[in-house]
Amino acid sequence: MSIKILQISAAYKPAYIYGGPTMSVAKLCEVLAENKVHVEVLTTTANGKTELDVNINKVQQVEGVNVTYFKRLTKDHTHFSPTLLLALRSRIRGQQSKSNDNKLIIHIHAWWNLISIFSCQIAKWYNIPVILSPRGMLTNYTLGNRNGTFKSIIHTIMGKKLLTYCHIHATSEKEKQDILQFIQPKSLTVIPNLVELSKNKTKQLPQSFKQEDPFKLIFLSRIEEKKGLELLFESLSGLTINWNLTIAGSGEDQYVKSLKEKAKNLKIQDRIKWIGQVKSADKFKVLADHHLMVLTSYNENFANVVIESLSVGTPVLIANEVGLSDYVKDKKLGWVTSLSPQDIQQNLILAFNDDELKSKIRANAPKIISEDFDEKNLIQKYITFYNQII
């Protein structure tokens, strides 16, 4: 029996503007292809407010994966593309006309966009099994955070029924619990994201540093409301230690402007360096050049940057709403805080003062991450998962 997996994602490489979710989908598809799994991606030209400059309606190889891009009629965050939906229907009907030995799975990434929802409906019409990786989008926080009215209407009309048809893939135990508070799916399986780890030795900071040296903090992610940068700014404004913060990432101009204004009002603007989106090739060096990676998000299903940072030995300070918070606590790879600015500030002070733990993390974290997130082991879990669905 052979399996074909159609991966449906509203955005795909090189749409790096969408951050971790896009990278996670691409990494999964690339490793599946390397392991001789028949995988194809149907996606749109989405690239934020613009469109990717790619060939459309034609299968092409992207890092060893067969990918077809389709134009979208609506932009973020609905991504409506009739040509993609017609292509999905055509591929399903074509597959069904072949021998019964060929089995098809539809794997949808993210929710609350018209590509995901209508693709699920088409698959259900043709009785094709659906796996949904919601990428943090099936939580009460996400339902009310952005375009809440649209989401509520979609959920009431068709979303709720479609979700019960899906086999859902969560990337962390926290995401699993969030999903179960929201919906009862056909099945629910937890497998961590495949994360691109550094293949090169990066510059290492000293195992200890002087108290009078700046405490170098790094935020590396898409800049948006759920990342909790306002909370981090409030925490930093009351710190008496010597610190500076690098913000690496991009976001909506108006929101970034509001953050810069907040930093100015808190009188911390001179301690913050905005470097924009960092290329994948430079990401690991940027992380290694800092003492602590900070992520005080209101909600994160996983957070690839936590694994990326630890893979080069840079400790992390993350909110307890981040999917990997239990992992960080269990492995003693950093500090976990509540979303209280006072608690964030207290944990920053603890991180600053604990040279011994920072040195241990810098020395041991790369090996721990390479073992726990070994792609050979993880991809076998995904392949077993697909076979179980069939």
C-alpha positions as CSV (number, residue, x, y, z in Angstrom):
1,M,0.0,0.0,0.0
2,S,1.3,3.4,-0.9
3,I,0.3,6.7,0.7
4,K,0.1,10.1,-0.8
5,I,-0.1,13.1,1.5
6,L,-1.5,16.4,0.1
7,Q,-0.3,19.1,2.4
8,I,-2.6,22.2,2.4
9,S,-1.2,25.4,3.7
10,A,-2.3,29.0,3.0
11,A,1.4,30.0,3.0
12,Y,4.7,28.3,2.2
13,K,8.3,29.0,1.5
14,P,9.6,31.6,0.7
15,A,6.8,33.4,2.7
16,Y,9.1,33.8,5.7
17,I,7.1,36.8,6.9
18,Y,4.7,34.3,8.6
19,G,7.5,33.0,10.8
20,G,7.6,29.7,12.6
21,P,4.4,28.0,11.3
22,T,5.6,28.4,7.7
23,M,9.0,27.0,8.5
24,S,7.5,24.1,10.4
25,V,5.3,23.1,7.5
26,A,8.2,23.3,5.1
27,K,10.5,21.3,7.3
28,L,8.0,18.5,7.7
29,C,7.4,18.3,4.0
30,E,11.1,18.3,3.2
31,V,12.0,15.5,5.6
32,L,9.0,13.5,4.4
33,A,10.3,13.8,0.8
34,E,13.8,12.8,1.9
35,N,12.2,9.7,3.4
36,K,10.6,8.7,0.1
37,V,7.1,9.6,1.3
38,H,4.9,10.8,-1.6
39,V,4.1,14.4,-0.6
40,E,2.7,17.4,-2.5
41,V,2.0,20.9,-1.3
42,L,-0.9,23.0,-2.4
43,T,-0.5,26.6,-1.3
44,T,-1.1,30.2,-2.3
45,T,1.1,33.2,-3.2
46,A,0.4,34.7,0.2
47,N,3.2,36.9,1.5
48,G,1.6,39.3,3.9
49,K,0.2,42.3,2.1
50,T,2.1,41.3,-1.1
51,E,2.2,38.1,-3.2
52,L,5.2,35.8,-3.8
53,D,7.0,36.2,-7.1
54,V,6.6,32.6,-8.1
55,N,5.2,30.6,-11.0
56,I,1.5,29.7,-10.4
57,N,-0.7,26.7,-11.2
58,K,2.4,24.6,-12.0
59,V,4.1,21.9,-9.9
60,Q,7.6,22.9,-9.1
61,Q,10.4,21.6,-6.8
62,V,11.0,23.7,-3.6
63,E,13.8,22.1,-1.5
64,G,13.0,18.7,-2.9
65,V,9.2,19.0,-2.4
66,N,6.5,19.2,-5.1
67,V,4.8,22.5,-4.6
68,T,2.0,24.3,-6.5
69,Y,1.2,27.9,-5.8
70,F,-2.2,29.5,-6.6
71,K,-3.3,33.1,-6.6
72,R,-5.5,34.2,-3.8
73,L,-8.5,36.5,-4.2
74,T,-8.4,37.8,-0.6
75,K,-5.4,38.6,1.5
76,D,-4.5,38.0,5.2
77,H,-6.2,36.3,7.0
78,T,-8.8,34.7,4.7
79,H,-6.6,33.6,1.8
80,F,-9.4,32.6,-0.5
81,S,-8.2,30.8,-3.6
82,P,-10.8,29.1,-5.8
83,T,-8.1,27.7,-8.2
84,L,-6.4,25.9,-5.3
85,L,-9.7,24.4,-4.2
86,L,-10.5,23.2,-7.7
87,A,-7.0,21.7,-7.9
88,L,-7.6,19.8,-4.6
89,R,-10.8,18.4,-6.0
90,S,-9.1,17.4,-9.2
91,R,-6.3,15.6,-7.3
92,I,-8.8,13.8,-5.0
93,R,-10.9,12.5,-8.0
94,G,-7.7,11.5,-9.9
95,Q,-6.4,9.5,-6.9
96,Q,-9.8,7.8,-6.4
97,S,-9.8,6.7,-10.0
98,K,-6.6,4.7,-9.4
99,S,-6.1,1.3,-7.6
100,N,-7.3,0.9,-4.0
101,D,-3.7,0.3,-3.1
102,N,-3.1,4.0,-3.3
103,K,-4.3,5.8,-0.2
104,L,-4.7,9.6,0.1
105,I,-4.5,11.8,3.2
106,I,-5.2,15.5,3.3
107,H,-3.0,17.3,5.9
108,I,-4.2,20.8,6.6
109,H,-2.1,23.4,8.4
110,A,-3.7,26.2,10.4
111,W,-7.4,27.0,10.7
112,W,-9.6,30.2,10.5
113,N,-8.8,30.8,6.8
114,L,-11.0,29.9,3.8
115,I,-8.4,27.6,2.3
116,S,-8.2,25.4,5.3
117,I,-11.9,25.3,6.0
118,F,-13.1,24.7,2.4
119,S,-10.3,22.1,1.8
120,C,-11.6,20.2,4.8
121,Q,-15.1,20.4,3.5
122,I,-14.0,19.0,0.1
123,A,-12.1,16.2,1.7
124,K,-15.2,15.3,3.8
125,W,-17.4,15.3,0.7
126,Y,-15.1,12.6,-0.9
127,N,-14.6,10.7,2.4
128,I,-10.8,11.4,2.5
129,P,-9.2,11.3,5.9
130,V,-8.1,14.8,7.2
131,I,-5.3,15.6,9.6
132,L,-5.4,19.1,10.9
133,S,-2.3,20.8,12.5
134,P,-4.0,23.9,13.9
135,R,-0.7,25.6,14.6
136,G,-2.1,27.2,17.8
137,M,-5.3,28.4,16.2
138,L,-7.8,26.2,18.2
139,T,-7.8,28.0,21.5
140,N,-10.2,30.4,23.2
141,Y,-7.5,33.0,23.1
142,T,-7.2,32.8,19.3
143,L,-10.9,32.7,18.7
144,G,-11.3,36.1,20.4
145,N,-7.9,37.7,19.5
146,R,-8.3,38.8,15.9
147,N,-11.4,38.9,13.5
148,G,-13.4,37.3,16.4
149,T,-16.8,37.9,14.7
150,F,-15.7,36.2,11.5
151,K,-14.3,33.3,13.4
152,S,-17.4,32.8,15.5
153,I,-19.7,32.9,12.4
154,I,-17.5,30.4,10.5
155,H,-17.3,28.1,13.6
156,T,-21.0,28.1,14.1
157,I,-22.0,27.6,10.5
158,M,-19.5,24.9,9.5
159,G,-16.3,24.9,11.5
160,K,-17.5,22.9,14.5
161,K,-18.8,20.0,12.4
162,L,-15.7,19.9,10.2
163,L,-13.4,19.9,13.2
164,T,-15.1,16.7,14.6
165,Y,-14.3,15.1,11.2
166,C,-10.5,15.8,11.7
167,H,-7.7,13.8,13.2
168,I,-5.9,16.6,15.0
169,H,-2.1,16.9,15.4
170,A,-0.9,19.0,18.3
171,T,2.7,20.0,18.7
172,S,2.8,20.1,22.6
173,E,0.9,18.8,25.6
174,K,-0.2,22.4,26.3
175,E,-1.6,22.7,22.8
176,K,-3.4,19.4,23.3
177,Q,-5.1,20.7,26.5
178,D,-6.1,24.0,24.8
179,I,-7.7,22.0,21.9
180,L,-9.6,19.7,24.2
181,Q,-11.1,22.8,25.9
182,F,-12.3,24.0,22.5
183,I,-13.4,20.9,20.5
184,Q,-13.6,17.1,20.8
185,P,-11.9,15.8,17.5
186,K,-12.0,12.3,16.0
187,S,-8.5,11.7,17.5
188,L,-5.7,13.9,18.9
189,T,-2.0,13.1,18.6
190,V,1.0,15.0,20.0
191,I,4.2,15.1,17.9
192,P,6.7,18.0,18.3
193,N,7.6,20.2,15.4
194,L,10.5,19.4,13.2
195,V,12.9,22.3,13.7
196,E,15.8,23.3,11.6
197,L,18.9,23.2,13.8
198,S,22.2,24.8,13.3
199,K,24.6,22.7,11.2
200,N,27.6,25.0,11.9
201,K,29.5,25.8,15.1
202,T,28.6,29.3,16.1
203,K,30.5,31.8,18.1
204,Q,30.1,31.1,21.8
205,L,29.8,33.7,24.5
206,P,32.0,33.3,27.6
207,Q,30.7,30.8,30.2
208,S,30.4,33.7,32.7
209,F,30.4,37.5,32.4
210,K,30.9,40.4,34.7
211,Q,28.0,42.0,36.5
212,E,28.8,45.4,35.0
213,D,28.5,44.0,31.4
214,P,25.2,44.5,29.6
215,F,22.8,41.6,29.9
216,K,22.1,40.9,26.2
217,L,18.5,39.9,25.6
218,I,17.1,38.7,22.3
219,F,13.5,38.6,21.0
220,L,13.4,36.7,17.6
221,S,9.9,36.2,16.2
222,R,7.2,37.8,14.2
223,I,6.2,41.0,15.9
224,E,2.5,40.9,16.8
225,E,0.2,41.5,19.7
226,K,0.2,37.9,21.0
227,K,4.0,38.0,21.6
228,G,3.5,40.1,24.7
229,L,6.2,42.7,24.0
230,E,4.3,45.3,25.9
231,L,4.6,43.2,29.0
232,L,8.3,42.7,28.4
233,F,8.8,46.4,28.0
234,E,7.0,47.2,31.3
235,S,9.1,44.6,33.0
236,L,12.4,46.0,31.6
237,S,11.5,49.6,32.5
238,G,11.9,48.8,36.2
239,L,15.1,46.9,36.0
240,T,18.1,48.4,37.7
241,I,20.6,46.0,36.1
242,N,22.5,46.9,32.9
243,W,20.6,45.4,30.0
244,N,19.9,45.8,26.3
245,L,17.4,44.1,24.1
246,T,17.6,43.2,20.4
247,I,14.3,42.8,18.6
248,A,14.7,40.6,15.5
249,G,11.6,40.3,13.4
250,S,9.0,42.1,11.3
251,G,5.3,43.0,11.8
252,E,2.6,45.5,10.8
253,D,4.1,49.0,10.5
254,Q,1.4,50.6,12.7
255,Y,1.9,48.0,15.5
256,V,5.7,48.3,15.4
257,K,5.4,52.1,15.6
258,S,3.1,51.7,18.7
259,L,5.7,49.5,20.4
260,K,8.5,52.1,19.7
261,E,6.3,54.8,21.1
262,K,5.7,52.7,24.2
263,A,9.4,52.1,24.6
264,K,9.9,55.9,24.4
265,N,7.2,56.6,27.0
266,L,8.9,54.1,29.3
267,K,12.3,55.8,28.6
268,I,13.9,52.5,27.5
269,Q,14.1,53.2,23.8
270,D,17.9,53.7,23.9
271,R,18.4,50.2,25.2
272,I,16.4,48.6,22.4
273,K,17.9,47.7,19.0
274,W,15.5,46.9,16.1
275,I,17.2,44.8,13.5
276,G,14.3,43.6,11.4
277,Q,13.8,40.2,10.0
278,V,16.9,38.0,10.2
279,K,17.9,35.6,7.4
280,S,17.7,31.9,8.2
281,A,21.5,31.7,7.6
282,D,22.2,34.3,10.2
283,K,19.6,33.3,12.8
284,F,21.8,31.0,14.9
285,K,24.7,33.4,15.1
286,V,22.4,36.2,16.3
287,L,20.9,33.9,19.0
288,A,24.3,32.7,20.1
289,D,25.5,36.3,20.5
290,H,23.1,36.9,23.3
291,H,22.8,35.8,26.9
292,L,19.1,35.1,27.0
293,M,16.2,34.6,24.5
294,V,12.9,36.1,25.8
295,L,9.4,35.2,24.7
296,T,6.5,36.4,26.9
297,S,3.7,35.4,24.6
298,Y,0.0,35.3,25.6
299,N,-0.3,32.0,23.6
300,E,2.1,29.8,21.7
301,N,1.4,26.2,20.6
302,F,5.1,25.4,20.4
303,A,7.6,28.2,19.6
304,N,10.4,27.0,17.3
305,V,12.6,29.8,18.4
306,V,12.9,28.2,21.9
307,I,14.5,25.1,20.3
308,E,16.6,27.2,17.9
309,S,18.0,29.2,20.8
310,L,18.8,26.2,23.0
311,S,20.4,24.4,20.1
312,V,23.2,27.0,20.2
313,G,23.3,27.1,24.0
314,T,21.4,30.3,24.6
315,P,19.1,30.0,27.6
316,V,15.5,31.1,27.4
317,L,13.0,33.0,29.5
318,I,9.5,32.2,28.3
319,A,5.9,32.6,29.5
320,N,4.0,29.7,30.9
321,E,1.5,30.1,28.0
322,V,4.2,28.9,25.6
323,G,3.8,25.3,24.5
324,L,7.4,24.3,25.4
325,S,7.3,25.8,28.9
326,D,6.9,22.4,30.6
327,Y,9.9,21.1,28.5
328,V,12.1,24.0,29.6
329,K,11.1,23.5,33.2
330,D,11.6,19.7,33.1
331,K,15.0,20.0,31.4
332,K,16.1,23.1,33.5
333,L,17.0,25.0,30.3
334,G,15.8,28.4,31.4
335,W,13.2,30.3,33.3
336,V,9.4,30.2,33.0
337,T,7.3,33.1,34.1
338,S,3.6,34.1,34.4
339,L,2.4,37.0,32.3
340,S,2.6,39.4,35.2
341,P,5.2,42.2,34.5
342,Q,6.4,41.9,38.1
343,D,6.9,38.1,37.7
344,I,8.7,38.6,34.3
345,Q,10.9,41.2,36.0
346,Q,11.7,38.9,38.9
347,N,12.7,36.1,36.5
348,L,14.9,38.4,34.5
349,I,16.8,39.2,37.7
350,L,17.1,35.5,38.5
351,A,18.4,34.8,35.0
352,F,20.9,37.7,35.3
353,N,22.3,36.5,38.6
354,D,22.5,32.8,38.0
355,D,25.8,32.5,36.1
356,E,26.1,28.9,37.1
357,L,22.8,27.8,35.4
358,K,23.5,29.9,32.3
359,S,26.9,28.3,31.9
360,K,25.4,24.8,32.3
361,I,22.7,25.5,29.7
362,R,25.3,26.9,27.3
363,A,27.4,23.8,27.7
364,N,24.7,21.1,27.7
365,A,21.6,22.4,25.8
366,P,22.9,21.8,22.3
367,K,23.4,18.1,23.0
368,I,20.0,17.8,24.7
369,I,18.2,19.5,21.8
370,S,20.0,17.4,19.2
371,E,18.9,14.2,20.9
372,D,15.3,15.2,21.9
373,F,14.5,16.8,18.5
374,D,16.4,14.4,16.2
375,E,14.6,14.6,12.9
376,K,15.1,10.9,12.1
377,N,13.2,9.9,15.2
378,L,10.6,12.6,14.8
379,I,9.8,11.8,11.2
380,Q,9.2,8.2,12.0
381,K,6.6,9.3,14.5
382,Y,4.9,11.3,11.7
383,I,5.1,8.4,9.2
384,T,3.6,6.1,11.9
385,F,0.9,8.6,12.5
386,Y,-0.1,8.8,8.8
387,N,-0.2,5.0,8.6
388,Q,-2.4,4.8,11.7
389,I,-4.9,7.2,10.1
390,I,-5.1,5.1,6.9
